[in-house]
Amino acid sequence: MRACVSFLFVIGALGCTRSGADRDPGRDPHRPEPTAPSPADPVTMTHTDPHDPASWTEAEQIAKKQKAGEVHKRSDALPFLFSGDRARSVLIHKGQVITKRGPVVAGAYLRDLGVPQGKGPQLDDVLWTLWALEALPKVEPLGPEGYVNVPNNKRLADLTARIEFDGQSAHIVLHYFKPEPKLPSNVNPGGSAPQGTAVGGGIGGTTRALVRMTLDIPETGDSAWRREDINWADPG
């Protein structure tokens, strides 16, 4: 009798031990147990209100993943546009990381910020945006950053960088001094100055050749630079 009880006890114990396959008959017993999926990195922002601190926090976290090194907020007036240690900028606009650069991208961004209506960022932030989004004009042989921007200088008031707007469109106006004509080899200006091409304002009521570059930001459509070659009478 004791032998029979022991035998039944062993059978009962075996019957209470079930494998994972027994718990899920349709699963292959040789496959590993499934695990919970890892959360995916965000590809769009869930908060987009620039007045909400949570939006900036979320945007910064996304910007840090764009291989730009440390990222830094430039201005409250430039929503979700960050500078980077290893890249000029990271732009997150309308919830998306914007990888394209140039005047079309910069113009669309500034238009959405209200620049054509005189709202949004002021001149310094606008100029930085053009640089950060690689949207400054090409004015060879001059560098794109060589425009005149000297606020509160009476002499250069007509040439200093500015924004014009009419409520529907905006125009960012930049002026570049053209290189002065190359002097004849037998002329030495000022005795000690090097001969050749010089860039800068003339002195004493002279006339200078300039390039005026205007970024037109229309109410709809793409933004583009427009060039004008002009002569400027330097008031000295």
Beta strands, then each sheet from edge to edge (+ up, - down):
strand 1: 71-73
strand 2: 81-84
strand 3: 89-93
strand 4: 96-98
strand 5: 162-165
strand 6: 170-177
strand 7: 207-217
strand 8: 224-233
sheet 1: 1+ 2- 3+ 4-
sheet 2: 5+ 6- 7+ 8-
end
